Amino acid sequence: MARLHRFRDLVRIGPVQVGTANDRRGREKHTAAWTAPRCGFSAEYDTRSAAELAARTHRCPVR
């Protein structure tokens, strides 16, 4: 059974939401999730700056 992530420090950069949560081992991970229709991409990063950079530079293939 998957454990729900409790995201904190959420910020929205265009169509992307960046949030911070702890993984199963207690390490802090940063997730960038694209909320644009039909994009559906998300990625997990070790640093907040990497997640924010991905949010700023992502281009959805579906327009």
PATORBA-496080 format. One record per residue: residue number from 1; residue in one letter; z, y, x of N, C-alpha, C, O in turn. Coordinates in pm, 1 decimal. Layout:
REM residues N
<atom NUM 'a' <Z Y X> <Z Y X> <Z Y X> <Z Y X>>
...
REM end
This chain:
REM residues 63
<atom 1 'm' <0.0 -117.6 84.6> <0.0 0.0 0.0> <0.0 123.8 89.1> <81.8 135.1 180.3>>
<atom 2 'a' <-89.9 214.6 63.0> <-103.1 335.7 143.7> <8.3 434.9 111.4> <48.9 450.9 -3.7>>
<atom 3 'r' <55.0 498.9 214.0> <158.0 600.2 196.9> <92.2 735.8 175.0> <-3.8 769.7 244.2>>
<atom 4 'l' <141.4 812.0 81.5> <84.6 943.3 54.2> <121.1 1040.9 164.6> <234.0 1041.9 213.5>>
<atom 5 'h' <24.9 1122.3 203.1> <49.9 1225.6 302.9> <113.3 1346.3 236.0> <72.6 1384.7 126.3>>
<atom 6 'r' <209.5 1404.9 298.6> <268.3 1530.0 252.0> <217.2 1640.2 344.0> <268.2 1660.8 454.1>>
<atom 7 'f' <116.1 1709.4 296.1> <54.3 1813.9 376.8> <135.8 1941.6 369.8> <194.3 1974.5 266.5>>
<atom 8 'r' <138.6 2012.4 480.6> <205.8 2141.9 488.7> <115.8 2234.8 569.4> <21.2 2191.4 635.1>>
<atom 9 'd' <146.8 2359.9 562.9> <70.9 2460.5 636.9> <-78.8 2453.1 602.8> <-163.8 2447.4 691.7>>
<atom 10 'l' <-108.8 2453.3 473.7> <-247.5 2446.3 427.7> <-315.4 2581.9 440.9> <-256.1 2685.8 411.7>>
<atom 11 'v' <-438.8 2579.3 484.6> <-519.0 2700.1 493.5> <-660.9 2664.2 450.7> <-708.7 2554.0 477.5>>
<atom 12 'r' <-726.3 2756.4 385.2> <-863.4 2733.7 339.6> <-957.9 2821.9 420.5> <-940.3 2943.5 427.6>>
<atom 13 'i' <-1058.1 2759.0 481.2> <-1159.6 2828.9 559.5> <-1293.8 2796.6 494.8> <-1351.3 2690.5 519.1>>
<atom 14 'g' <-1342.7 2887.7 413.0> <-1466.1 2861.9 339.0> <-1445.5 2744.2 244.7> <-1348.7 2742.8 168.7>>
<atom 15 'p' <-1535.1 2644.9 248.1> <-1518.9 2529.6 160.6> <-1432.1 2418.9 221.3> <-1431.6 2306.3 171.6>>
<atom 16 'v' <-1359.3 2450.4 327.9> <-1281.3 2349.6 399.6> <-1132.3 2381.4 389.9> <-1091.5 2496.7 404.0>>
<atom 17 'q' <-1051.4 2277.7 365.5> <-906.7 2293.2 369.1> <-854.1 2223.4 493.2> <-892.6 2110.2 522.6>>
<atom 18 'v' <-766.6 2290.6 565.7> <-704.1 2234.9 685.6> <-555.2 2224.0 657.1> <-492.4 2319.8 612.0>>
<atom 19 'g' <-499.6 2107.0 683.7> <-357.6 2085.3 659.5> <-296.9 1998.7 767.9> <-367.8 1930.0 841.5>>
<atom 20 't' <-164.4 2002.7 777.1> <-90.2 1927.3 877.8> <-1.9 1825.3 806.9> <60.6 1855.6 705.2>>
<atom 21 'a' <2.6 1703.2 862.1> <87.3 1597.3 807.3> <127.1 1503.5 920.9> <69.2 1508.2 1029.5>>
<atom 22 'n' <224.5 1420.1 895.7> <264.7 1318.0 992.0> <197.5 1186.3 956.1> <185.7 1151.7 838.6>>
<atom 23 'd' <152.9 1112.0 1059.4> <93.2 982.2 1032.5> <202.8 876.6 1020.7> <321.2 910.3 1020.2>>
<atom 24 'r' <164.6 750.1 1011.1> <261.7 642.0 991.1> <360.9 627.9 1106.6> <472.4 579.4 1087.2>>
<atom 25 'r' <321.4 669.4 1224.4> <408.8 657.9 1340.8> <490.4 783.8 1367.3> <561.6 792.5 1467.4>>
<atom 26 'g' <479.8 880.7 1277.8> <557.9 1002.8 1292.2> <492.9 1110.9 1375.7> <552.7 1216.1 1398.0>>
<atom 27 'r' <371.6 1086.8 1422.3> <301.0 1187.9 1501.4> <239.0 1291.1 1408.7> <198.8 1259.0 1296.9>>
<atom 28 'e' <231.7 1412.1 1454.4> <172.1 1520.7 1377.0> <21.3 1516.6 1391.8> <-30.9 1517.0 1503.3>>
<atom 29 'k' <-49.3 1512.6 1278.7> <-195.0 1511.6 1276.8> <-243.6 1625.6 1189.3> <-173.7 1669.2 1097.8>>
<atom 30 'h' <-362.8 1673.2 1217.7> <-422.0 1785.1 1145.2> <-552.1 1735.7 1082.2> <-636.8 1677.3 1149.8>>
<atom 31 't' <-566.6 1759.6 953.8> <-681.2 1709.3 878.6> <-764.7 1824.8 826.9> <-711.7 1923.6 776.2>>
<atom 32 'a' <-895.6 1811.4 840.3> <-989.8 1906.5 782.8> <-1067.1 1832.3 674.7> <-1132.9 1732.1 703.0>>
<atom 33 'a' <-1059.6 1880.8 551.0> <-1125.9 1815.1 438.2> <-1220.9 1914.2 372.5> <-1181.3 2024.5 334.8>>
<atom 34 'w' <-1346.6 1873.6 359.6> <-1447.2 1958.1 298.5> <-1444.0 1938.8 148.3> <-1449.9 1825.9 99.6>>
<atom 35 't' <-1434.5 2048.9 74.3> <-1421.5 2042.8 -70.2> <-1550.6 2080.7 -141.8> <-1552.0 2092.3 -264.3>>
<atom 36 'a' <-1656.8 2099.9 -68.5> <-1785.3 2133.9 -130.3> <-1836.4 2014.5 -210.0> <-1815.4 1900.2 -169.4>>
<atom 37 'p' <-1903.1 2038.9 -322.7> <-1956.7 1929.1 -402.5> <-2054.4 1843.2 -322.6> <-2139.4 1895.9 -250.8>>
<atom 38 'r' <-2042.7 1714.8 -334.7> <-2128.4 1614.3 -271.8> <-2121.4 1611.3 -119.7> <-2207.0 1548.4 -57.5>>
<atom 39 'c' <-2024.4 1675.5 -57.4> <-2010.4 1665.4 87.8> <-1915.4 1550.0 119.2> <-1954.7 1454.4 186.0>>
<atom 40 'g' <-1792.4 1557.8 72.4> <-1698.6 1447.4 83.1> <-1658.8 1406.6 223.8> <-1619.3 1291.8 244.0>>
<atom 41 'f' <-1667.4 1494.1 320.5> <-1632.6 1459.2 457.7> <-1492.7 1507.2 490.8> <-1452.9 1616.6 450.5>>
<atom 42 's' <-1418.3 1426.3 563.7> <-1288.5 1469.6 615.2> <-1270.4 1409.1 753.7> <-1327.1 1304.2 784.5>>
<atom 43 'a' <-1191.4 1475.4 836.6> <-1167.8 1428.1 972.2> <-1026.6 1462.8 1013.4> <-969.6 1561.9 967.7>>
<atom 44 'e' <-970.2 1379.7 1100.9> <-834.3 1398.1 1148.6> <-838.3 1433.7 1297.3> <-911.8 1372.6 1374.9>>
<atom 45 'y' <-759.0 1532.5 1335.5> <-758.0 1581.9 1473.0> <-616.1 1584.8 1527.3> <-519.1 1587.7 1451.6>>
<atom 46 'd' <-605.7 1584.1 1660.2> <-474.2 1589.1 1724.9> <-419.4 1730.9 1731.6> <-297.7 1749.7 1731.4>>
<atom 47 't' <-506.9 1831.2 1737.5> <-460.7 1969.8 1747.9> <-509.6 2051.8 1629.9> <-615.3 2025.2 1572.6>>
<atom 48 'r' <-431.3 2150.6 1595.5> <-466.4 2239.0 1484.3> <-592.5 2319.1 1515.9> <-676.5 2340.7 1428.5>>
<atom 49 's' <-605.4 2362.8 1640.7> <-721.8 2443.8 1677.5> <-851.4 2363.2 1666.1> <-955.1 2418.7 1629.8>>
<atom 50 'a' <-847.2 2234.7 1696.1> <-966.7 2150.9 1682.3> <-1006.5 2137.1 1535.8> <-1125.1 2141.1 1503.3>>
<atom 51 'a' <-909.0 2121.1 1447.6> <-937.9 2110.1 1304.1> <-995.6 2240.6 1250.0> <-1089.3 2238.4 1170.2>>
<atom 52 'e' <-940.7 2353.4 1292.3> <-991.4 2482.4 1246.8> <-1130.3 2511.0 1302.9> <-1213.2 2570.1 1233.7>>
<atom 53 'l' <-1157.2 2470.5 1426.0> <-1290.7 2486.7 1483.8> <-1392.4 2403.6 1406.6> <-1502.3 2451.2 1378.2>>
<atom 54 'a' <-1357.3 2281.7 1372.8> <-1447.6 2197.4 1293.6> <-1472.2 2259.2 1156.6> <-1583.3 2251.4 1104.2>>
<atom 55 'a' <-1371.0 2319.8 1099.2> <-1385.9 2383.5 967.7> <-1479.9 2503.1 975.3> <-1557.1 2527.2 882.5>>
<atom 56 'r' <-1474.0 2576.9 1083.5> <-1557.9 2696.2 1096.0> <-1703.3 2662.6 1128.9> <-1793.3 2738.4 1092.9>>
<atom 57 't' <-1727.6 2550.7 1196.4> <-1862.2 2520.8 1244.0> <-1934.4 2414.9 1162.1> <-2051.2 2387.2 1189.5>>
<atom 58 'h' <-1870.2 2354.8 1062.9> <-1932.3 2248.3 983.6> <-2042.4 2303.2 894.3> <-2026.7 2408.0 831.8>>
<atom 59 'r' <-2152.4 2232.2 889.1> <-2261.3 2264.5 798.9> <-2288.0 2142.1 713.5> <-2322.9 2036.5 766.4>>
<atom 60 'c' <-2272.6 2154.1 584.1> <-2293.7 2041.2 492.9> <-2442.0 2006.1 488.9> <-2525.6 2096.1 480.5>>
<atom 61 'p' <-2476.7 1877.4 494.7> <-2617.3 1839.1 485.7> <-2673.8 1857.5 345.3> <-2794.9 1872.2 328.9>>
<atom 62 'v' <-2588.1 1856.8 244.8> <-2631.4 1871.9 105.7> <-2610.9 2017.2 64.7> <-2499.4 2068.7 73.3>>
<atom 63 'r' <-2715.1 2082.3 21.1> <-2703.2 2222.2 -22.2> <-2761.8 2238.4 -158.8> <-2761.7 2348.8 -213.3>>
REM end
